Amino acid sequence: MNREGFDTIEQAAEFVMAQSVREGIKRITGKGRALYAIKGKKTTCV
């Protein structure tokens, strides 16, 4: 486990889960998308 760069099994599991989510999103959308909220001014379309 340490050889892969993870100190704990939890870190390895978190990496595997995040990678799985990213790959699933790529399959669904066909694109690599960001997995974080974009913060900024909220505007409404008029």
Wavefront OBJ file of the C-alpha trace (Angstrom):
o trace
v 0.000 0.000 0.000
v 2.791 2.401 0.883
v 4.501 1.598 -2.395
v 1.532 3.109 -4.292
v 1.797 6.325 -2.262
v -1.102 5.785 0.151
v -0.482 5.725 3.886
v -3.828 4.175 4.837
v -6.451 1.931 3.309
v -8.906 4.837 3.615
v -6.751 6.998 1.327
v -6.571 4.197 -1.222
v -10.341 3.656 -1.053
v -11.004 7.387 -1.455
v -8.762 7.499 -4.531
v -10.444 4.478 -6.104
v -13.915 5.933 -5.452
v -13.032 9.354 -6.884
v -11.446 7.753 -9.949
v -14.540 5.620 -10.474
v -16.814 8.671 -10.271
v -14.643 10.597 -12.755
v -14.660 7.711 -15.222
v -18.436 7.302 -14.871
v -19.027 10.983 -15.564
v -16.742 10.804 -18.579
v -18.768 7.866 -19.940
v -22.088 9.637 -19.360
v -21.161 13.056 -20.734
v -18.396 12.091 -23.107
v -16.227 14.786 -21.582
v -13.982 15.285 -18.613
v -15.914 17.539 -16.252
v -14.872 19.295 -13.077
v -16.213 17.772 -9.873
v -16.415 20.969 -7.888
v -18.843 23.835 -7.559
v -18.003 26.989 -9.450
v -18.253 29.968 -7.138
v -18.922 33.459 -8.348
v -21.545 36.123 -8.727
v -25.012 34.754 -9.186
v -26.788 36.331 -12.111
v -30.139 35.668 -13.626
v -30.870 35.331 -17.284
v -33.255 38.021 -18.435
l 1 2 3 4 5 6 7 8 9 10 11 12 13 14 15 16 17 18 19 20 21 22 23 24 25 26 27 28 29 30 31 32 33 34 35 36 37 38 39 40 41 42 43 44 45 46
